[in-house]
Amino acid sequence: MKSKIFPKKDDQYHESVMINEVVEEISHIKSPTDKEGKKLKESIRPKVIDVTLGTAGHAKVLMDAGFDVLGIEIDPKILNIAKTRIPEGKFVLGNFSEIDEIAKNNNFSQVDAILMDLGVSNLHLKNDERGFSFTEVDQALDMRLNPDVQGVTAADMVNALDKTQLTNLFARIMKYPHAKEVSEKIFENRPLVTVGDLKRVVYGIAHKPGLDAATLPMLALRVAVNSELENLKEGLNKGYELLKIGGKLLVITFHSGEDEIVRQFKKNQWERRPNEEEIYQNQKARSARLRIFTKS
């Protein structure tokens, strides 16, 4: 029986989920080693694009196994961590909605597998100052993954949109009655500047048992600020086109908004969940869902 791969817990790196399942699902690709166990030359190694590189948790395991990996990361700060961790990695700054151009520029057309591990990293929630976590009440409501190219912050949105626009924004993640209540409370208490301002406004609005009242509103804001659902739709279509026949598109989702888009993408798919051991070691994994598409 193959031993399980679990990343060592290290606060400077993101804990990637479902590493074993990802490796198993692309094991159909021709072996990245020859009969003598030597790594194949780069030109003939199977190509994998990790379009949500993070701190290179998945990429490191795949590279160690001999795959030729191109990593794409939208956040410059996180990309720098990945490059420091693996200096020899082919890691580039970019948005996976532009995967076609990025792949072309890096000679990664017609690839064997594409991985999308959606959402933000643990580092955004624990070690960042952009207001991603509802526990950091003094931080500004920013939530931009790449402030160098993004202008609109979460604070800009909550303070400028009208009630209908705010309701529509929150309804992409929350049930409509709760989204409407949140938008009305925000409208009545503007301006909001910090995470704490938002928490005070949404306090007591019930939406899901066991969750902090700010969890879903903040998720909805982050998704909107970074155009995550729109980028996902574009990335799925462009990524699928890059696959060889028999290649696999693997997508790990963490909430219903993104999972619904992935679920509706193609009919030829199957689903996997993290095992109990991984959930015990990494609580974030409990909401993860891996969907796999094979190009025919």
N, C-alpha and C positions, 0 to 999 in steps of 0.2 A: 504493500500500500504506500502511495506517495506521501511524503511528509508535507504538512501544511506550511504555507509561507505566511507569516504574519510580521508586519513591520515592527521594529523595535520602537517603543514609545520614546519620543524625543521632541521636546517643545519647540525646537527650531525647524522641525519638518511637519508637514501635514500627514495624518494617518490615512492613507489611501484605503478604500474599502474594496472588498471582493476581489482581491488580487488573485487568489487561487482560481476563482471562477473565470476570471478574464484569461488567465494563462491556459486553463483547460479548454476554453472555447476557441482559442486560436491554435491549439495543438495540431489541428488538421493540416496546417501549413507545412510544406516540406521541411524536414528537419534542418535547423540552422547549423548543424555540424555534419562533417563528412563521416565516412565509415570509421575513420581513425579517431573520431571525437574532436577533430580540429575545427575551429570556427571557419566558416566559408568566407571568401573574399567579399568585401562590401558590395561589389557590383552585382553579386548573385544572391546576397542574403535577402530573405523575405522582408518586405517593407511594411512598417506599421506607423500610422500617424496617431499620436496622442494629442488630441486637439484641445484638451484641458489639462495641460502639463502639471500645474501646481508646483510642488517641490519635488517632482519627478519620482514619486513613489512607484507608480505603475511602470514608468519608463525605465527605471533602474533595473527592475526585475526582468523586463523584456530584453534590455540591452545585455544583462548578465547572461541571458539564455542564448544570445547570439543574434537577435533580431536587429535590423537596421531601423532605428526609431527617429522620427522627426517629431519634436515636441513644440506645440503652440501654446503660448500663455498670454492672456490679455493684460495681466497686472505686472508692471515693470518691477515692483518690489519683490513679488513672488518669483518672477523669472530670474532675478539676480541670485536668489537663494538656490534655485535649481542649478544655475550655471556654476555656482560655487561648489555645490555638492558633486556635480559631474562636469568638470571643465571640458571634457571631450565631447559632451553631448551636442547634438544638432538641435538646439533650442532657439526659437525665434519669438519675438514679440508680435502679437497679432490677435485678431478676432476670428474665431472659427467660422463666422459667417462668410469670411473671405478665404476659406480653405482651398478653393480652386486655384486662386492666384498664388497663395503661399506655397502650395504643393508644386506648382509649375516652376516657381522661382527656385525651389530647392531640389528639383529633379525627383519628385516623388509622385509623378503621375502613374496611374495604374498600380495601386497598392494592394497588399494582401489583407490588411485589416485596419479599421479606424476605431479608436476608442474615444468616447465622450463620457467623462465623469462630471456630471453637472453640479451646479451650486457653487458655494464658496468654500474655502479651506478652513481648517481649524484655526489657522493663524489669523485669518480675518476676524474671527470671533474672539480670539484670546489675546493676540499681540498686535492689534492694529489701532489706529486712532481716527478711523473714518466713520465711526458710528454704525458698525455692522451688528454689534451685540446689544441687546436690550439691558444688559447688566452694567454697561458703561454709560451711566446717566449724564455725565458731564461732557461727553463727546458731542461734537457738532453732527447734525444730520446731513452727512455727505453721501456715503455709500457708492461713490464712483470707483470702479475697478481700475480705471486708467485716467486719473485727473488731467494728464497731459493732453489728452485729446477730447475729453468729455467736459462740457460746460455746465450742464444742468445737474444740480444736487437734489437730494431728497427734500431738503428744506425749501429749495426753490419750488418744487412741485406742491408741497403741502400748503405753501403760502400764496401760490398764484392760481391754482386751478379752481374752477367753480365747483359747486356741490355735485353736479351731475358728472363732471369729469373725475372728481375724486371718488365718487361711488363706483364708477366704471373701473377705475384703477384698482380699488380694493376688491371688487367683485371677481377679479381674475384669480384671486387666491382664496377669498372668503365667501361665505354664503351671502346672498344679496341683502337680507335684512340687517346683518351685522355690518356689512360694508357701508350701507346707507347710514347707520347709526354712527359709525366711525367718522365718516365724511362730515356729518352734521356737527359732531363734537369738535372736529378740527376747525371747521368753518367758524364756529362760535368762539374759539379760543386762540385764533391766530394773532400775532405770528408765533410760530414754533421754531426754535433755533437748535435745541439740543435733544438728545435721546430722552432725557428726563422730561422735557416738555411734552413729548409724544406719549410717554408712559403715563403721565398724569392725566392726559386727555382721554386715553382709551381705558383707563383703570375701571374695572367693573363691567366692561362689555363682554358678556359671555359669548364664546364662539366655539371652543373645543375643550372638553374636560382635560385637566392635567397640564395645559399650556398656559404660560404667562400671557396676559391679555395683549401684550405688545408683540408677541411672536409673529402672528400672521400679518398684522398691519405693516410691521417692519420688513417682513419677507416680500410683501406686495410692493413696497416702496423700492426695495433693492432690485427686484425684477424689472420694475418700470424704469428706474434710473439707468440701468444697464441694457435695456431692451432685450432681456434674456429670452423671452418667448419668441420674439420676432427673429432673433439671431439663431435660435434653435431650429426653427422651421427652415431657414435658409441653409444652415449648416447640414441638416439631415439630407436635403436634396442634393447639394453639391458634393457632400461626402460620399453618398451612395454612388454617384456617377464616377467617382475616382476609383472605385473598387474593381478588381479583376473579377471575372466570372468565378464564382465559388468563394470570393472574399467575404469577410464578415464585418458588419457594422455593429459595434457593441455600445449600448447607451445605458449609463447608470443614472437613475432619477431619484429624487428625494422628496418631491411633493407632487400633489395631484395636478397642478397646473402644467408642469413640464411633462409629467407622465402621460397625461391625456394626449398631448401633441405627439409624443413618441408612439403611443399605442395606436393612434389613427394613421401613422405614417405608411406602413405596409402591412399586408395580410400575412406574408410569410415570415412570421416571427415566433420566438418562444421566450419564456421568462424564467429567471432564476432569482432566488433570494439568498441572503447571507445565512450561513449556518449559525447555530446557537453559540458556538465557541467564539466566533468573531464578534457577535453582538455583545457577548459578555466582556470582551476585551475592548471594544470600541462602540460606545452607545450610539454614535452617529449612524452606525451600520443598520440599526433597527428599522429605519425608514427607507433603506436603499432597496432598489429594484433594478435588476439587470435585464434589459431586453436585447435580443440578438436577432439580426437580420442577415440572411445569406443572399448574396446577389446571384441571380440565375439568368 
